[in-house]
Amino acid sequence: MVTRRTSVSALAGAAVMAMPPAKGALDKMVLCAFSKHFQWTSVKECAELCASWGYEGIDLTLRPGGHVLPERVEEDLPKAFEAVKKAGITMPMVTSHIVDAKTPHAENVLKTLNKLGIHYYRWGGFRYTENAPLPRQVDEFKARTKDLAAMNKQYNVCAMYHTHSGVTQVGASFWDLYMILKDYDPESVSVNYDIGHATVEGGLGGWIHSSRLLLPHTRGIAIKDFAWGKNARGAWAPNWCAIGQGMVNFKQFFTMVKAAGFHGPLQLHMEYPELGGADKGNATYSIPKEQLLAIFKRDVIKTKELLKAAGLA
């Protein structure tokens, strides 16, 4: 019997599995910690803690205020890479400051990624303005993407555009990101699909269609959870929460991911205030360290349970 859910999964899977991975791409999904939540410590301690909890990789922040600064990428990224490697896990991706090919230090970042064999990096940051038609703006973003795609191809790396929610965010509507990327090689420019933000933008069924649309172009996935609630001003807003405690339908999403034959970095984002500032990437946190580490470990365990239930672990 073919149900609506299985037909959706099959459509998504067929599109992705027809495209063989490029040189340097992962041959399986890798569960990564996002080092934004560990800005209070060194790469070495971050990697050792994450390895002990069952992570398979690190998504390292390579941006202003990150674990590695863009202007020091050639000196500091190899050291961070070795620290992660010594902990027994990998660094399949970094989260960069890159918006387009003209971003300062962009080419040095790509050269260094290539030398270390890091195939993926997260990019993004296109924003809409109110004083120009959307189609014209999308065309402009596509032209800027073309230059970045060419540079990525030169260095055999793959940029993954991170999807956020919000009125000015390019990619929040998903169709726009599809239009920008559809004519380019997804092993040069692709999507880092955030299912949390996707559910914010389309909680009833829109996230299903955005998944179908973008999975063929998706090379990375970020997961987080939320529930709608009123903020301090009385306005409805997404309140980020621990994995499995909110509205994101991980069961259905991971079923679609499995059917799609996804192989790439899966990043766990923990952006809720229970982490006492570590959720925001602060250099300090306001709760006892033992409590913070227990929360980190809890979310890894829950994520692995959800992945196992979908046959992904």
Wavefront OBJ file of the C-alpha trace (Angstrom):
o trace
v 0.000 0.000 0.000
v 1.392 3.422 -0.951
v 0.564 6.066 1.651
v 1.014 9.813 1.353
v 4.068 9.612 3.620
v 5.781 6.829 1.693
v 5.114 8.544 -1.630
v 6.678 11.763 -0.337
v 9.731 9.872 0.913
v 10.127 7.990 -2.337
v 10.004 11.160 -4.406
v 12.659 12.811 -2.254
v 14.855 9.726 -2.220
v 14.808 9.111 -5.955
v 16.041 12.614 -6.686
v 19.033 12.442 -4.360
v 20.163 8.878 -4.899
v 20.530 9.505 -8.633
v 23.452 11.850 -7.937
v 26.757 10.146 -7.001
v 28.857 11.854 -4.315
v 31.770 13.956 -5.515
v 35.398 13.376 -4.619
v 35.887 14.175 -0.957
v 32.185 13.883 -0.096
v 31.048 11.654 2.762
v 29.780 8.162 2.026
v 27.510 8.164 5.078
v 25.790 10.504 7.490
v 28.023 11.883 10.264
v 26.520 13.237 13.511
v 28.341 16.493 14.314
v 28.473 18.790 17.317
v 28.193 22.486 16.528
v 31.189 24.129 18.180
v 29.219 27.370 18.643
v 27.965 25.828 21.885
v 31.553 25.229 23.054
v 33.035 28.699 22.562
v 33.782 28.691 26.301
v 36.478 26.058 25.856
v 39.255 24.919 23.547
v 38.831 22.822 20.417
v 40.726 20.045 22.205
v 38.308 19.836 25.157
v 35.316 20.268 22.867
v 36.440 17.337 20.710
v 37.211 15.098 23.683
v 33.841 15.771 25.318
v 31.936 15.244 22.080
v 33.760 11.990 21.346
v 32.873 10.696 24.812
v 29.178 11.362 24.202
v 29.061 9.555 20.870
v 29.412 12.348 18.351
v 31.192 11.350 15.156
v 32.366 14.788 14.075
v 32.683 18.506 14.796
v 31.189 21.403 12.830
v 33.801 24.013 13.734
v 33.058 27.731 13.832
v 35.415 29.443 11.370
v 34.156 32.995 11.524
v 34.617 36.206 13.544
v 34.351 35.207 17.200
v 34.631 31.508 16.332
v 37.132 28.853 17.330
v 39.170 29.799 14.263
v 39.262 33.349 12.890
v 39.092 33.708 9.087
v 42.253 35.843 8.974
v 44.158 33.057 10.778
v 42.714 30.091 8.908
v 46.018 28.934 7.402
v 47.737 28.906 10.801
v 44.973 27.779 13.153
v 42.628 25.476 11.238
v 45.273 22.722 10.767
v 45.897 22.770 14.545
v 42.185 22.487 15.274
v 41.845 19.723 12.704
v 44.604 17.717 14.392
v 43.059 18.219 17.846
v 39.743 16.833 16.604
v 41.494 13.942 14.873
v 43.402 13.027 18.055
v 40.088 12.796 19.909
v 39.051 10.047 17.502
v 36.411 11.943 15.548
v 36.346 13.926 12.304
v 35.836 17.482 11.035
v 33.748 17.044 7.879
v 32.614 20.689 7.805
v 33.055 24.167 9.199
v 30.615 27.015 9.702
v 32.084 29.990 7.886
v 31.575 33.728 7.520
v 31.385 33.426 3.731
v 28.490 35.129 1.930
v 29.923 35.170 -1.590
v 33.232 34.988 -3.454
v 34.110 38.565 -2.452
v 33.915 37.897 1.303
v 37.265 38.775 2.934
v 39.573 35.741 3.337
v 37.132 33.503 1.412
v 39.735 32.083 -0.967
v 42.234 31.391 1.825
v 39.488 29.530 3.688
v 38.712 27.365 0.654
v 42.390 26.668 -0.031
v 42.892 25.513 3.560
v 39.780 23.337 3.538
v 41.062 21.691 0.378
v 44.495 21.025 1.889
v 42.945 19.382 4.954
v 40.367 17.375 3.015
v 37.382 19.160 4.599
v 34.796 19.009 1.838
v 31.896 20.979 3.326
v 31.408 24.444 4.719
v 28.325 26.359 5.765
v 27.661 29.664 4.018
v 24.776 32.109 3.796
v 23.653 35.571 4.703
v 21.677 36.817 1.693
v 18.976 39.256 2.837
v 16.014 40.806 1.070
v 15.341 44.537 1.006
v 11.913 46.126 0.739
v 12.773 48.567 -2.046
v 13.295 46.093 -4.910
v 11.125 43.382 -6.531
v 11.810 39.869 -5.229
v 12.456 38.292 -8.669
v 15.168 40.860 -9.399
v 16.787 40.255 -6.009
v 16.724 36.480 -6.517
v 18.471 36.948 -9.878
v 21.151 39.057 -8.202
v 21.721 36.416 -5.529
v 21.964 33.765 -8.228
v 24.673 35.763 -10.025
v 26.690 36.058 -6.810
v 26.255 32.337 -6.220
v 27.636 31.553 -9.672
v 31.009 33.082 -8.789
v 31.150 31.232 -5.477
v 30.240 27.952 -7.190
v 33.144 28.414 -9.590
v 35.575 29.048 -6.740
v 34.281 26.030 -4.835
v 34.716 23.838 -7.880
v 38.306 25.043 -8.228
v 39.110 23.907 -4.682
v 36.843 20.820 -4.632
v 34.732 22.021 -1.713
v 30.976 22.289 -1.264
v 29.171 25.299 0.230
v 25.954 24.512 2.105
v 23.532 27.450 2.432
v 21.968 27.404 5.883
v 18.205 27.959 5.961
v 16.838 30.311 8.608
v 13.321 31.550 9.322
v 12.393 35.221 9.119
v 10.911 37.812 6.773
v 14.195 39.132 5.334
v 15.983 35.762 5.189
v 16.701 34.386 1.744
v 15.916 30.673 1.910
v 13.184 30.972 4.528
v 10.587 30.463 1.792
v 12.683 27.651 0.240
v 11.428 28.191 -3.305
v 13.808 31.161 -3.588
v 16.826 29.085 -2.571
v 15.774 26.430 -5.073
v 15.662 29.060 -7.826
v 19.128 30.309 -6.846
v 20.741 26.850 -6.739
v 18.851 24.732 -9.259
v 21.189 25.312 -12.223
v 24.441 24.748 -10.309
v 26.279 21.582 -9.320
v 25.089 20.635 -5.796
v 28.606 19.455 -5.009
v 29.722 23.074 -5.354
v 26.788 24.993 -3.864
v 24.065 23.231 -1.907
v 21.748 23.469 1.094
v 22.262 23.054 4.815
v 18.629 22.280 5.594
v 17.521 23.342 9.079
v 14.408 21.362 9.959
v 13.739 23.559 13.003
v 13.547 26.757 10.965
v 11.687 24.898 8.206
v 8.989 23.907 10.706
v 8.750 27.494 11.956
v 8.017 28.619 8.383
v 5.697 25.714 7.499
v 4.641 23.745 10.568
v 1.540 22.034 9.190
v 2.784 20.753 5.855
v 4.997 23.380 4.298
v 8.138 21.760 5.704
v 7.234 18.545 3.876
v 7.119 20.295 0.526
v 10.270 22.304 1.245
v 12.022 19.042 2.114
v 10.874 17.487 -1.162
v 12.034 20.547 -3.067
v 15.463 20.906 -1.460
v 16.583 17.388 -0.509
v 18.132 16.831 -3.957
v 20.278 19.921 -3.279
v 20.902 19.183 0.400
v 24.368 18.152 1.526
v 24.031 19.040 5.213
v 21.210 18.972 7.762
v 20.850 20.946 10.993
v 18.375 19.836 13.632
v 16.794 21.801 16.441
v 13.383 21.889 18.106
v 10.911 24.578 19.177
v 7.342 25.327 20.276
v 5.323 28.466 19.680
v 4.815 30.701 22.714
v 4.454 34.348 23.693
v 7.607 36.345 24.321
v 8.155 39.074 26.899
v 6.335 41.586 24.660
v 3.310 39.320 24.336
v 3.977 38.452 20.686
v 3.907 34.891 19.412
v 7.401 33.602 18.651
v 9.260 30.290 18.304
v 10.721 29.206 21.633
v 13.679 26.898 21.012
v 13.755 23.825 23.223
v 15.504 20.487 23.701
v 15.372 17.921 20.912
v 12.139 15.902 21.039
v 10.311 18.350 23.328
v 8.831 20.607 20.658
v 6.878 20.630 17.418
v 9.386 19.264 14.906
v 8.227 15.957 13.435
v 11.587 14.192 13.543
v 10.018 10.794 12.927
v 8.596 11.787 9.540
v 11.540 13.997 8.595
v 14.157 11.338 9.339
v 12.081 8.814 7.387
v 12.324 11.131 4.393
v 16.050 11.662 4.984
v 16.635 7.914 4.996
v 14.601 7.412 1.821
v 16.642 10.158 0.184
v 19.874 8.255 0.825
v 21.374 11.266 2.591
v 25.113 11.178 3.223
v 26.577 14.261 4.833
v 27.064 16.089 8.120
v 24.060 16.184 10.461
v 24.526 18.967 12.999
v 22.831 19.138 16.384
v 21.922 22.724 17.366
v 20.998 23.451 20.987
v 19.797 27.032 20.992
v 17.546 27.143 24.032
v 18.176 29.234 27.185
v 18.538 26.214 29.478
v 22.209 26.193 28.429
v 22.905 29.443 30.250
v 24.532 31.318 27.388
v 26.305 28.414 25.693
v 23.268 28.269 23.418
v 24.228 31.689 22.024
v 27.913 30.944 21.565
v 29.004 32.973 24.564
v 32.511 32.658 25.972
v 31.004 32.053 29.441
v 27.904 30.327 30.799
v 25.775 30.886 33.896
v 24.992 27.346 35.084
v 27.227 24.734 36.785
v 29.504 22.948 34.329
v 28.227 19.535 35.412
v 24.682 20.643 34.570
v 25.739 22.002 31.190
v 27.564 18.813 30.227
v 24.605 16.694 31.372
v 22.302 18.668 29.056
v 24.690 18.214 26.133
v 24.875 14.479 26.757
v 21.096 14.182 27.139
v 20.464 15.768 23.743
v 23.001 13.521 22.001
v 21.329 10.447 23.483
v 17.879 11.672 22.398
v 19.119 12.449 18.882
v 20.613 8.989 18.543
v 17.313 7.470 19.687
v 15.420 9.387 17.000
v 17.945 8.412 14.339
v 17.829 4.758 15.374
v 14.024 4.738 15.269
v 14.232 5.916 11.649
v 16.885 3.354 10.754
v 19.588 6.010 10.396
v 21.851 4.773 13.220
l 1 2 3 4 5 6 7 8 9 10 11 12 13 14 15 16 17 18 19 20 21 22 23 24 25 26 27 28 29 30 31 32 33 34 35 36 37 38 39 40 41 42 43 44 45 46 47 48 49 50 51 52 53 54 55 56 57 58 59 60 61 62 63 64 65 66 67 68 69 70 71 72 73 74 75 76 77 78 79 80 81 82 83 84 85 86 87 88 89 90 91 92 93 94 95 96 97 98 99 100 101 102 103 104 105 106 107 108 109 110 111 112 113 114 115 116 117 118 119 120 121 122 123 124 125 126 127 128 129 130 131 132 133 134 135 136 137 138 139 140 141 142 143 144 145 146 147 148 149 150 151 152 153 154 155 156 157 158 159 160 161 162 163 164 165 166 167 168 169 170 171 172 173 174 175 176 177 178 179 180 181 182 183 184 185 186 187 188 189 190 191 192 193 194 195 196 197 198 199 200 201 202 203 204 205 206 207 208 209 210 211 212 213 214 215 216 217 218 219 220 221 222 223 224 225 226 227 228 229 230 231 232 233 234 235 236 237 238 239 240 241 242 243 244 245 246 247 248 249 250 251 252 253 254 255 256 257 258 259 260 261 262 263 264 265 266 267 268 269 270 271 272 273 274 275 276 277 278 279 280 281 282 283 284 285 286 287 288 289 290 291 292 293 294 295 296 297 298 299 300 301 302 303 304 305 306 307 308 309 310 311 312 313
